[in-house]
Amino acid sequence: MTSDELTDMLHAMMPLTATLGLRAVSSSPGQVVVELDWSEALCTSGGVLHGGTLMAVADSVGAACAVGNLPAGATGTATIESKTNFLGAVTDGTVRAVATPLHVGGRTIVVETELRVGERLVAKTTQTQAVFRPT
């Protein structure tokens, strides 16, 4: 699947990702990668990308990673816990978020996401996703 097709699928699954301007780069069960360009519209004072924007990016890419790892018979997933450490301000450039599964179980999936601008780590998120099953 091309990155444009992956981006369209991401936007269809989570419309907020289209609003933010997220682009899918690649997707496999072992890793999902998205990018977001710095934009003044997504900033707080001083031209710093808003922390909530970074958290939304991490939550979205983490959810996409969890969906790619759903066990047989599961119908979906939702974030039930998320923790982000902010390690540096983003004042320009492109944020690349890389999500990898740490635990894939029948009831929960734990995903770790690193957000970088170039080589610089700007945030790290660990989230737990609940696995939904038919009732």
N, C-alpha and C positions, 0 to 999 in steps of 0.2 A: 504494500500500500504506500502511495506517495505521501509526503509530508502535507500536501494540500488536502488529500483525502482524509488523513488522520486529523487535521485541523478541523475540517468540516464535521467529522464524527464527534470530536471533542465539543465543538460549539453546539451540536444538536443534543448531546447528553447533558451539558451544563451551559445554558445560555450566558451565564455570567462570564464565562471564559471569552466569549465573543465581545462582550462589553469591555472587558479589560484589554483585549487585543492579544490574547495568548495565541501562540503558534505551536503546534505539535511538531516535534523534530523526528522522534522515533518512538516505537512502542513494541514491547515484548513482555512476556510474563516476568522476566528478570529485571527489566528497567524501562521506565517511561521518562522521556525527556521533552520538556517544553521550554519556550523562550518568551520573554516579555521585554519590549523596548521601554526604556525610561520615557515618561511623558509627564509634562507639567500638570496635566489633568489628573494624574494619579499621585500627586505629591502633597506633602504637608508644608509647613513653613520652611523657608530656606532652600526650596527645590529638592528636598529629600523625599524619595519615594516612600509613601505612607506604609507603615508597618502592617496595616490591615490589608494592603494590596499584596505584600509579600506573603502574608498568611493565607490569603485567598488563592494565590498561585500554588503554594505548598499543599493546601487542602485539595485543590482541584487535581493536581498531578498525582497526589497520593491516592485520591479516589479512583482515578483512571488506572493506576497500578493495581489497586485492590480489585477492581472489576476484572482486570486481566488475569487475576488469580483466584476468582471465585471457584469454589469446589462444585462438583457435579450436583445438580438439583437446586443450587442457590438461585435466587431471583434478583438479588441486588445487594447493595451495601450502603452504609451511612457512617459518617464520622461520629464516634462516641467519646473520643478524647484526642486532644491535640496540644502539643507543647512546642513552642518555637523559641529558640535562642537567637537574638539579633546580635550579629558580630561586627557589623559595619554599615555605614550609611551608603545608600545608592543615590548618586547625584547625576549620573549619566550612564550611557551604555546600555547593554542588554543583559538582563538577568537570565541565566540558564538554570532551570530546576531539574534535578535528576532524582527520581524516586525509585527506591529498590525495596522489595519486601524483606522484612526481617523474620516474620513468622506468618505462615499461612495455615490456618486451622479451620475447623468446621464451623466455629462460632465467631471467631475474630481473625482479622488480618492486621498485622502491624507493619507499617511502612515508614521508612526513613527517607527524608528528602533533604538534599543539599542545594542551596541557592548560591550561585556564584556570579560575579561579574568578572569576566576573564578568569584568571586563576584565583582571584580573591574570594574567599568564603565570606558571604554577607549574612547568611542565616542557615540554621539547621532545625528541621522539624521532625518530630516523631509523632505519629498519629496511630490510633487504633480505630479500625473500621469494624462495625458489626456486620455479620453475614446474615442476610435475610433468606428465609426459606418459605415455601408455600404453607399456608395454614389449612 
